[in-house]
Amino acid sequence: MKQKIMKDPTFLSQPAPATGLPDDQLAQNLVDTLLAHQDHCVGMAANMIGVNKAMIVLFMGALPVVMVAPQIIKQSGRYETKEGCLSLLGERPATRYQAITVTFKDRGGVAHTQAFTGFVAQVIQHECDHLAGKLI
């Protein structure tokens, strides 16, 4: 079900618990909300819909992919950019990495370790910042 976007910086600044368990209803709400905003949004974290849990969703190609408890374990190729966010007004500067390796669980609870580059890596970093309570 599509959810309202959280804009309260105090709530958004709270780190999500480091561990996460699959929550199918939350995952579906994230997917539905992302799809409802797909013309101007490529990813979101659970706290963006008012739930302080370690879960993100992002588009990888045309498909939304859910990551539970994502952790960036490796990064390289530092660069500076500007990003926007549904929860915040305007664009803000951000430091990102061109290549990252992430550990996460899928919706079924299966653990994965995967490398990402380019724009997908940037989106994952943005959403993981949300889970850490870090606003751009």
C-alpha positions as a printed Julia matrix, in Angstrom:
136×3 Matrix{Float64}:
  0.0     0.0     0.0
  1.31    3.45   -0.9
  2.44    5.36    2.19
  2.91    9.06    2.99
  6.49   10.36    2.68
  8.08   11.28    6.04
  9.6    14.78    6.06
 10.4    15.22    9.77
 14.21   15.61   10.04
 14.18   14.57   13.72
 12.6    11.21   12.85
 14.76   10.79    9.74
 17.91   11.39   11.82
 17.31    8.31   13.99
 19.47    5.35   12.96
 17.59    2.14   12.18
 18.55   -0.97   14.15
 21.63   -2.56   12.54
 19.94   -5.91   12.05
 16.78   -6.43   10.11
 14.36   -9.25    9.62
 12.27   -9.65    6.49
  8.91   -7.94    6.88
  6.81   -8.66    3.81
  4.18   -5.98    4.51
  6.83   -3.29    4.96
  8.62   -4.49    1.82
  5.39   -4.3    -0.17
  4.57   -0.84    1.21
  8.05    0.36    0.18
  7.66   -1.1    -3.32
  4.17    0.38   -3.73
  5.31    3.8    -2.53
  8.38    3.76   -4.79
  6.22    2.79   -7.78
  3.82    5.64   -6.98
  6.75    8.09   -7.14
  8.77    6.45   -9.92
  8.63    9.52  -12.18
 10.91   11.38   -9.71
 12.31    8.76   -7.29
 14.65    5.78   -7.75
 14.96    4.47   -4.19
 13.74    4.83   -0.63
 14.44    3.65    2.88
 11.85    2.42    5.37
 12.19    5.54    7.51
 11.02    7.6     4.54
  7.58    6.03    5.05
  7.71    6.39    8.83
  9.11    2.97    9.81
 12.49    2.87   11.54
 13.66   -0.51   10.22
 16.72   -1.44    8.18
 15.14   -1.93    4.77
 15.51   -0.17    1.43
 14.06   -0.52   -2.05
 15.52    0.76   -5.31
 15.11    0.35   -9.01
 17.64   -1.9   -10.71
 16.59   -1.43  -14.28
 12.81   -1.55  -14.41
 12.39   -3.73  -11.33
 12.24   -2.61   -7.69
 14.63   -4.62   -5.5
 14.24   -4.85   -1.71
 17.33   -5.07    0.51
 16.95   -5.96    4.18
 19.71   -4.77    6.54
 22.09   -3.63    3.78
 25.67   -2.97    4.87
 28.32   -1.43    2.63
 31.47   -3.44    3.31
 33.77   -2.1     0.58
 33.95    1.12   -1.41
 36.28    2.73   -3.93
 36.4     5.63   -6.35
 35.34    8.55   -4.17
 33.56   11.46   -5.89
 31.44   14.49   -5.02
 27.91   14.96   -6.37
 24.56   16.59   -5.61
 21.43   14.63   -4.74
 17.77   15.24   -4.14
 15.44   13.35   -1.81
 11.67   12.99   -1.5
 11.97   13.73    2.21
 13.96   16.95    1.77
 13.69   20.08   -0.35
 16.22   20.81   -3.09
 19.55   19.23   -3.87
 22.45   18.88   -1.47
 26.12   17.92   -1.83
 27.09   14.31   -1.1
 30.27   12.25   -1.13
 29.8     8.91   -2.88
 31.87    6.0    -4.2
 31.8     4.67   -7.76
 32.05    1.01   -6.68
 30.66   -0.64   -3.54
 30.14   -4.13   -2.17
 27.01   -4.69   -0.09
 25.81   -7.48    2.17
 22.04   -7.73    2.56
 19.12  -10.13    2.84
 16.39  -10.41    0.25
 12.67  -10.47    1.02
 12.9   -14.19    1.76
 15.73  -13.75    4.28
 18.46  -15.17    2.0
 21.84  -13.48    2.55
 23.69  -11.95   -0.41
 26.99  -10.16   -1.02
 27.02   -8.22   -4.27
 29.1    -5.54   -5.98
 27.45   -2.46   -7.53
 28.8     0.41   -9.59
 27.68    3.72  -11.02
 24.22    5.1   -10.43
 22.88    1.99   -8.67
 25.79    2.2    -6.21
 25.0     5.88   -5.63
 21.34    5.14   -4.87
 22.26    2.35   -2.43
 24.65    4.7    -0.62
 21.95    7.38   -0.36
 19.43    4.91    1.09
 22.0     3.39    3.48
 22.68    6.94    4.71
 18.97    7.16    5.54
 19.23    3.94    7.58
 22.17    5.46    9.48
 20.12    8.57   10.24
 22.34   10.68    7.97
 20.59   13.31    5.88
 22.3    14.68    2.78
